[in-house]
Amino acid sequence: MSTCQRILYVEDEPDIQTVAKLALEMVGGFTVKTCSSGEEALDEAADFMPDLILLDVMMPGMDGPTTFNRFREQPIAAKIPIVFMTAKIQPSEIAYYKSLGAIDVIAKPFDPMTLADQIRIIWEKREQNVHFQAM
Amino acid sequence: MISINRKTLALSAIFAFLAWIGNWLNMPLFYGVDFIFGSTAAMLAAALLGPVAATMIAATGGLYTLVLWNQPYALITFTAEALTVALLYRRGLRNLILADLVFWFFLGLPLILLFYHGIIGMEWQSTLLVALKQPLNGLFNALVAGIILLVVQTAFRPTMLSGRFRPSLFELLFHVLLCSILLAGAIPIIVESNAQRNRHEAFMLERLEQIAQRVAADIASVPGAEIKTWQNHLARAQLSPQTSLALLDYDGRVLIEQGKLVAIDKQSGQIKPLDKGLAIWLPYGKLAAMERWKRGRYLTSIALTGVADVTQVYIEQDAESLVLDFEKGRLPLFLSLAMLLLSGIIVSYLLSRWLTHSLRNLEAASFGLADAIGNGLKPNLPASPIMEYDNLSKTLNEMAQRLTDSFNEQSEILAGLERQVQARTADLKQNRDQYQSLVNNIPGIVYRCKLDENWTMLYMSAIVDNISGYPASDFIDNSVRSYASIIHPDDTERVECSVYDAIASGTGWEMEYRILHKDGSIRWAYEKGTAIADIAGNIDFLDGFILDITDRKQAEAALRESEEKQRHITENIREVFWLRNADNDRLIYINPVYEKIWGRNCQSLYDDPSSFAESIFEDDKPVFFQKMSQYRHSGQFDMKYRIMTPQGNIRWVHAQSFPVKDVNGQIIRHAGRAVDITESMRAESERKRVTHLLTSVLNAASEMSIIATDVAGIITTFNPGAERMLGYTSAEVIGKQTPALFHKAEEVAVRSRELSQEFGRSVEGFRVFTEIPEQEGAETREWTYIRKDGWYIPVSLVVTTMRGDKGDITGFLGIAQNIAERKHAEAALKEQSRHTKAILDTIVDGIITIDRTGKIKSFNPAAEKIFGYEAEEIAGRNIKILMPNPHRDAHDSYLCHYQSTGIARIIGIGREVEGLRKNGELFPMELAISEITLQDQAMYVGMVRDITERKRVDRMKNEFVATVSHELRTPLTSISGALGLLNGGVLGELPKPVLEIISIAYDNSRRLADLIDDLLDMEKIAGGKLQLNMQKQDLMPLIEQTVDANRTYGIGRRVSLILTGERPKVDIYADALRLQQVLSNLLSNAIKFSPDGGDVYINVKQINESIRITVTDRGPGIPDGFRARVFQKFAQADASDTRKKGGTGLGLAISRELIERMGGRIGFESIEGEGASFFFELPIRKV
């Protein structure tokens, strides 16, 4: 079973970026790379090689779902699991993110103290699923 | 035209079927000659059903010959046969065989010769064969049909068949004889035919065996020879190309052969073993039997011993030569058969004719026998050479002779009798004449009639019936009129009753009844009569005597009338008279009326002349005695007093008495009279009572002016009400004034003009008031009275006529009521309604009234503006045109439902609905309906408010809230996150005061986030945007998961969540997330309000078809004053709670909305100070 260590975090709002990065690094002990837009994230992903991408939905320019699809087109990043983090969490919206292929959705505002745990749980759940599928 | 009934049709069908079957059952009589039986059916049809059916049936059956013989000529011949026979049969040739014989001789044989020799080109020999066979066959069938007919006719003769189908002895004999001859003759011929064939075949076998044995001998003579040698032997033995030979081995295989072996091949034909080792091979294929035989081959084999390999010599030969021989021999056979048949027919015919000849003679002679005997002639029956017939003839002759003798004897006796009767009749006539002269001399009529409703007369003695005035002959046999018709209709029934009663009791009758005389008068008849019955008791006729008793009856009536008058006079004397002696007071006479009035008998007064005074009423006695004593002096007594009869009745009596003096002036008697005046006294008192009542009424009607006038208009009554109203005293007006005094002259003038115009004549003065009442009895109008002091009073005046006993007008009565107040009220009401209308017209809400059927009754201007209809155009139309569907179509039923059940959808409730403007635009509106009752009719008033604008504002507001909330979240995420990190100590230890402040800031940022969430939910609910993802859910895991998720929240305050109760395994239909939200909300509330260390119980329970989840805490409970607002938005019991307990105040409102949207309900129970139980229920999903 692989572990989740490197997280690429895409968020246009600098304040939230800071808070989340702090929470993930200091509380969760992850290695976090933040990007302020979808384009930047697409550029960085190949270098950073994240285990997981945390993706905001509402961003100026390229929004979350578009970015998501672009990641899927990249050979290198195509298999990296992506989690959306957003304030838009109506059931229909969540269903939409999942239909794209997101492994989960984290609601904003998030609890900085439990954010890391939340991500770990999502990761483990996914790992189990992958494991089952492998069997 | 041919009329075909159903029975004939069915029979035809059956015969057609039988004809076909008969032909199909063809029987090879001789080899190659097929006998067919279809024409049996055709012959039967010819006899029973006629030419058309017979022809059709023969044709149907003949179709089979197409198959059998492959040519149509037989069909034509058979059809012609059936037609000819049927026609002959119909013409009277009732013998099928003879008819058939005729056909074959004259038509059949030429046809066959033409067809078979001429057209087919058959050889003469074969043609002859056919020409013999077909008639034979036909005649045979005719014979069979004839026999069947005879059997059927004999079996069903009497009932089912008409006379023409009855078989004659001749036919019977003919058929029997012919049958016998044929059986006797044909069998040897057929046997001979078979014997011939056997002879031919035996000869064939012998020849074949000879050849085979020669071959066998040749082969055996040279043992061990080669095949070639054997071939030579075979070649030598083969005498003709029609013969083939072969040597066969053990297994029957051909070793060598000579000539063509045909029969060995079992594929193309069939081998039929015959006698003694001979067999015949017959080819398959569609061939006539004779042809098949011709193409067949006879075969046989003999065993061969002593030669290796070869075991049999096999030989076969064409059958043709044998068949040709056979055919040659067949013709004579047929000829003899034909001869046999022909001679049989002739012999049978002659024989049967001869045998029945005598019988027929006898039969013919017997036809006239009855007449001969009847005429007394000597019968003569023919003699016969045959003994039995002769004997029969003799016997019949003898019998007839005796019959004739006895007939003659009887005739003589009859003649004697007739003479006697004539003599007796003459006697009778003489008697009758005597009787006639007798009855002519008695008064009245002697009659004889029938017992029927007309009393039909058979005899009447008088020439003219004196009572009725009609000639007696009119009545005899009812020739002109019946006797019943002249009996007075009122007496008809009585007369009948009398007669029938008398007959029933076996006596005579005696009665009187009325007769309607010719001249129109009514006469009385007296009748005495009796019924004459025969031996069996049946009534033959009625005999009686009728007398005119009109004169007697008239005398009786006159007597009765005079008696009646007498009685009437006596009864009507109501006055008592009496006479007394002056000297001794003795009563000389008193009439019996005394007894009626006083109720005491007259004798008592004779005994004691003063006893009448005992009856005088006690109160009246003193005056009576006083007046009596005065009478002595004055000679006058006149008094009205009361008496009490012994029966207890009280009567008023008016008694008078006066003295009767003699010439000297001496009083000698006292005369007196007394009259019962009770009735008039009673009437008087009643009149007084009524007058008194009327006066009281007049006086009591103080608010009514009641004025009566005489015919001329002069006032006769003026009640206190009138005095009050008009200010005049009655003394001022009665007998002096007319009502014109207090009427406004202008009004009277106007009315006068109106009436004058209406009636086309001048109506003025007092007539103005009385014209209409005189015609119609009464008139009500409004007038203005003028008081004595000059004031005007509006009144409603009713004028009626007063009429005397005879209906003549005696005066007029005017009753007037002051209507000033009513006028005032009416004015006020008008003002009020103007006011109301003004309000309705200016009000912004649309107001519409409808009746109970939904028809629009009113539509105010605001409604016009809202819906776009004009009030005039929509009035009377159904309200539903203002609604969109589905309400439009269902509205009638809503109304109906409400009116029958009282359950309202909208009445008295008020709700938001959609309206439909005239231009088709839909708009939201608020509608409140109330029910009012107007003149006992239910009406509905609808208040309509167009809320399009309000809705738009609401929507804008909700959208604003949504946008703002979303925008708020972004900064809030940073704030909350940053504070969270600080608070969590991630960025290092903070000094305690800082940490406290940070903690407050963090908590509040969390609350702000919750508030925004709830606001968003609220907005979604309000905007109708809340979408529920309803799915089947396993209930318990969902509950357990939610409870677990909320446990941590209580840990800080040591509040435990305890799941109790049953854990039903049920599914519900809900949005899982929203359900969890509701439960979380209840749990967090419960935790919030629990005391530290308190427990929160979660209970799951199934109640009927739903599941109830209850969350119970031990907190302060819900204050009574707050209960009603628990589920309202931003509701919190204590405003300070917001700060103390946290929470947005939206949770329960959202929860209720969610639960209700999921089809459940939410509620709570609480005792203040003891905690609260919040619960919600959801329906269980049926599996």
Interface residues (C-beta under 8 A of the other chain):
Chain A: E13 D15 I16 T18 V19 A20 L22 A23 M26 V27 A87 K88 Q90 P91 S92 K108 P109 F110 D111 P112 M113
Chain B: H966 R969 T970 P971 L972 T973 S974 S976 G977 A978 G980 L981 N983 G984 V986 L987 S1005 A1009 Q1027 N1029 D1071 L1073
